[in-house]
């Protein structure tokens, strides 16, 4: 059981730490003016295609900044919280299932009394 708890803790803690470190590096690279120029070019292409000149009607993104930059800058807490809730919850359920499947002290089924005896 202890190895499972250690693995579960590592799985819940290490990826958010790695994400936050990667986020800082990625935000620095997204501050490059070339990234902003590429986003502006993409938006102008969408604007041109939405006017009926392209093969498909396109919606022009309203954001003046690339979505990745907004997501990484403004919502890291959502990412970390979602990871902890979903992975932590999944690990808890899997741990409970393994504990029940493998068995152990305190997880034995209670004996069922004879239905005709009238007792629990």
Buried (B, 14 or more C-beta within 10 A) or exposed (E): EEEEEEEBEEBBEEBBEEBEEEBEEBBEEBEEEEBBEEBEEEBEEBEEBBEEEEEEEBEBBEEEBBEEBEEBEEEBEEBBEEBBEEBBEEBEEEBEEEBEEEEEEEEEEEEEEEEEEEEE
